[in-house]
Amino acid sequence: MNVLPVSQYYQPQENRYEQIQYRRCGRSGIQLPLVSLGFWHNFGGVDTLENSRAMVRTAFDLGITHFDLANNYGPPPGSAEETFGQILQKDFRPFRDEMIISSKAGYYMWPGPYGDFGSRKYLVSSLDQSLKRMGLDYVDIFYHHRPDPDTPLEETMRALDFIVRSGRALYVGISNYRAEDAAKAIKILADLGTPCLIHQPNYNMFDRWIESGLLKVLDNNGVGCIVFSPLAQGLLTNKYLNGIPEDSRAAKPSIFLQPEHVTDPVINKVKKLNKIAQDHGLSMAQMAINWTLRKPVVTSALIGASRPSQIEEIVKGTQRQSFSEESLQEIENILAE
Ligand SMILES: NC(=O)c1ccc[n+]([C@@H]2O[C@H](COP(=O)([O-])OP(=O)(O)OC[C@H]3O[C@@H](n4cnc5c(N)ncnc54)[C@H](OP(=O)(O)O)[C@@H]3O)[C@@H](O)[C@H]2O)c1
């Protein structure tokens, strides 16, 4: 890949590494920013390239070094990787070594028995397709996106080990694995000599399953944890306090957050939480992110965004991280209602 003189690319803020803190990812050499940016929504072929590009520029300027993709992000599937490839090529080619770029395979991607789940056949060929779409020689992290009930775990983990040894990825991770399966996968990878760098589960104030088992497994094994949907897809912001705005995820065709998820009991809780946030000089979104980061085993909060200002708001909030015991208890009381 030809790289032009640096002056012909985007010129990021020189003070970008002073804007956000970094946490070590488990017992590894990698540090990740407290906030990472995901490409699940708003980076597809149906979205505006210039807005996607502006979000990546904003994120990078704020010290966000980690960009999270997957084979199926779009729509259409694959197009978020193409968008990222274009942005990288136009703006960030000289900055590749300042970035941690991840992709995944595990959900349906192409017809027939080899385009889904966890076979070696699927994982290796899918990653080859992802690399082509992004114009990369390797990704920094490659994940198995979800457990496969039918493929032997050994085969999937051996495929991850092969992917690292063949130079397609520097590190591997798992996503959506429950505690028991995660422990097994981590052990197999360790025995193969390719340690599991990171686990990517969902975690937010409304969905706390990782607190009962998984976090302990990760901590004990020195595996990092990057939590996705820390804002519950936008519910844990002030966005829906007065109805469903037209430009929100719940109003758009996404099947993942729908108007019926925006219920009165949910919004009443968010209103009370928002009051606590305000008392601490934070926005609701800032408090929700800081809450996920209160546990040191959580390496990074993996957010989505639809505009640059959302990323700015959240990164700014990480500069004021600590919660008193009292405010944590107040939050617990509201969540338990
Ligand atoms: N491994 C997996 O299985 C898996 C699954 C899901 C996601 N992920 C990863 O996690 C990433 C994040 O997921 P997510 O998008 O659900 O995360 P999220 O951070 O919970 O939700 C992001 C949405 O919240 C809203 N938002 C963000 N910042 C805001 C702010 N400051 N004020 C008001 N609203 C704000 C935006 O919604 P609007 O569009 O309404 O503005 C944005 O699109 C994905 O991109 C992907 O990389 C992984």
The ligand as an SDF file (V2000), in Angstrom:
LIG
                    3D

 48 52  0  0  0  0  0  0  0  0999 V2000
  -19.5880   -8.1390   20.4760 N   0  0  0  0  0  0  0  0  0  0  0  0
  -20.8520   -7.9460   20.2310 C   0  0  0  0  0  0  0  0  0  0  0  0
  -21.6610   -8.8690   20.1010 O   0  0  0  0  0  0  0  0  0  0  0  0
  -21.3390   -6.5260   20.1070 C   0  0  0  0  0  0  0  0  0  0  0  0
  -22.7240   -6.2540   20.0820 C   0  0  0  0  0  0  0  0  0  0  0  0
  -23.1270   -4.9150   20.0250 C   0  0  0  0  0  0  0  0  0  0  0  0
  -22.1860   -3.9090   19.9710 C   0  0  0  0  0  0  0  0  0  0  0  0
  -20.8430   -4.2150   19.9570 N   0  0  0  0  0  0  0  0  0  0  0  0
  -19.8070   -3.1650   19.8610 C   0  0  0  0  0  0  0  0  0  0  0  0
  -20.0680   -2.1320   20.7910 O   0  0  0  0  0  0  0  0  0  0  0  0
  -20.1740   -0.8840   20.1110 C   0  0  0  0  0  0  0  0  0  0  0  0
  -21.1080    0.0190   20.8380 C   0  0  0  0  0  0  0  0  0  0  0  0
  -22.4210   -0.5310   20.8750 O   0  0  0  0  0  0  0  0  0  0  0  0
  -23.6620    0.4480   20.9800 P   0  0  0  0  0  0  0  0  0  0  0  0
  -23.6720    1.3250   19.7870 O   0  0  0  0  0  0  0  0  0  0  0  0
  -24.8630   -0.3620   21.3090 O   0  0  0  0  0  0  0  0  0  0  0  0
  -23.2000    1.3180   22.2710 O   0  0  0  0  0  0  0  0  0  0  0  0
  -23.8560    2.4020   23.1960 P   0  0  0  0  0  0  0  0  0  0  0  0
  -22.7160    3.3120   23.5060 O   0  0  0  0  0  0  0  0  0  0  0  0
  -24.5850    1.7610   24.3080 O   0  0  0  0  0  0  0  0  0  0  0  0
  -24.9410    3.1640   22.3060 O   0  0  0  0  0  0  0  0  0  0  0  0
  -24.5530    4.0520   21.2960 C   0  0  0  0  0  0  0  0  0  0  0  0
  -25.6850    4.9960   20.9390 C   0  0  0  0  0  0  0  0  0  0  0  0
  -25.9920    5.8210   22.0710 O   0  0  0  0  0  0  0  0  0  0  0  0
  -26.2650    7.1360   21.6430 C   0  0  0  0  0  0  0  0  0  0  0  0
  -25.2700    8.0260   22.2560 N   0  0  0  0  0  0  0  0  0  0  0  0
  -23.9320    7.8720   22.3170 C   0  0  0  0  0  0  0  0  0  0  0  0
  -23.3620    8.8800   22.9700 N   0  0  0  0  0  0  0  0  0  0  0  0
  -24.3620    9.7170   23.3270 C   0  0  0  0  0  0  0  0  0  0  0  0
  -24.3920   10.9260   24.0250 C   0  0  0  0  0  0  0  0  0  0  0  0
  -23.2800   11.4990   24.4790 N   0  0  0  0  0  0  0  0  0  0  0  0
  -25.6030   11.5180   24.2240 N   0  0  0  0  0  0  0  0  0  0  0  0
  -26.7430   10.9620   23.7560 C   0  0  0  0  0  0  0  0  0  0  0  0
  -26.7650    9.7900   23.0750 N   0  0  0  0  0  0  0  0  0  0  0  0
  -25.5810    9.1800   22.8760 C   0  0  0  0  0  0  0  0  0  0  0  0
  -26.1780    7.1400   20.1280 C   0  0  0  0  0  0  0  0  0  0  0  0
  -27.4830    6.8480   19.6610 O   0  0  0  0  0  0  0  0  0  0  0  0
  -28.2230    7.6540   18.4990 P   0  0  0  0  0  0  0  0  0  0  0  0
  -27.8420    6.9260   17.2630 O   0  0  0  0  0  0  0  0  0  0  0  0
  -29.6450    7.4940   18.8670 O   0  0  0  0  0  0  0  0  0  0  0  0
  -27.7180    9.0710   18.5440 O   0  0  0  0  0  0  0  0  0  0  0  0
  -25.2770    5.9820   19.8510 C   0  0  0  0  0  0  0  0  0  0  0  0
  -25.4590    5.4350   18.5650 O   0  0  0  0  0  0  0  0  0  0  0  0
  -20.6020   -1.2790   18.7080 C   0  0  0  0  0  0  0  0  0  0  0  0
  -20.3350   -0.2760   17.7490 O   0  0  0  0  0  0  0  0  0  0  0  0
  -19.7770   -2.5100   18.4850 C   0  0  0  0  0  0  0  0  0  0  0  0
  -18.4520   -2.1540   18.1680 O   0  0  0  0  0  0  0  0  0  0  0  0
  -20.4250   -5.4940   20.0470 C   0  0  0  0  0  0  0  0  0  0  0  0
  1  2  1  0
  2  3  2  0
  2  4  1  0
  4  5  1  0
  4 48  2  0
  5  6  2  0
  6  7  1  0
  7  8  2  0
  8  9  1  0
  8 48  1  0
  9 10  1  0
  9 46  1  0
 10 11  1  0
 11 12  1  0
 11 44  1  0
 12 13  1  0
 13 14  1  0
 14 15  2  0
 14 16  1  0
 14 17  1  0
 17 18  1  0
 18 19  2  0
 18 20  1  0
 18 21  1  0
 21 22  1  0
 22 23  1  0
 23 24  1  0
 23 42  1  0
 24 25  1  0
 25 26  1  0
 25 36  1  0
 26 27  1  0
 26 35  1  0
 27 28  2  0
 28 29  1  0
 29 30  1  0
 29 35  2  0
 30 31  1  0
 30 32  2  0
 32 33  1  0
 33 34  2  0
 34 35  1  0
 36 37  1  0
 36 42  1  0
 37 38  1  0
 38 39  2  0
 38 40  1  0
 38 41  1  0
 42 43  1  0
 44 45  1  0
 44 46  1  0
 46 47  1  0
M  CHG  2   8   1  16  -1
M  END
$$$$
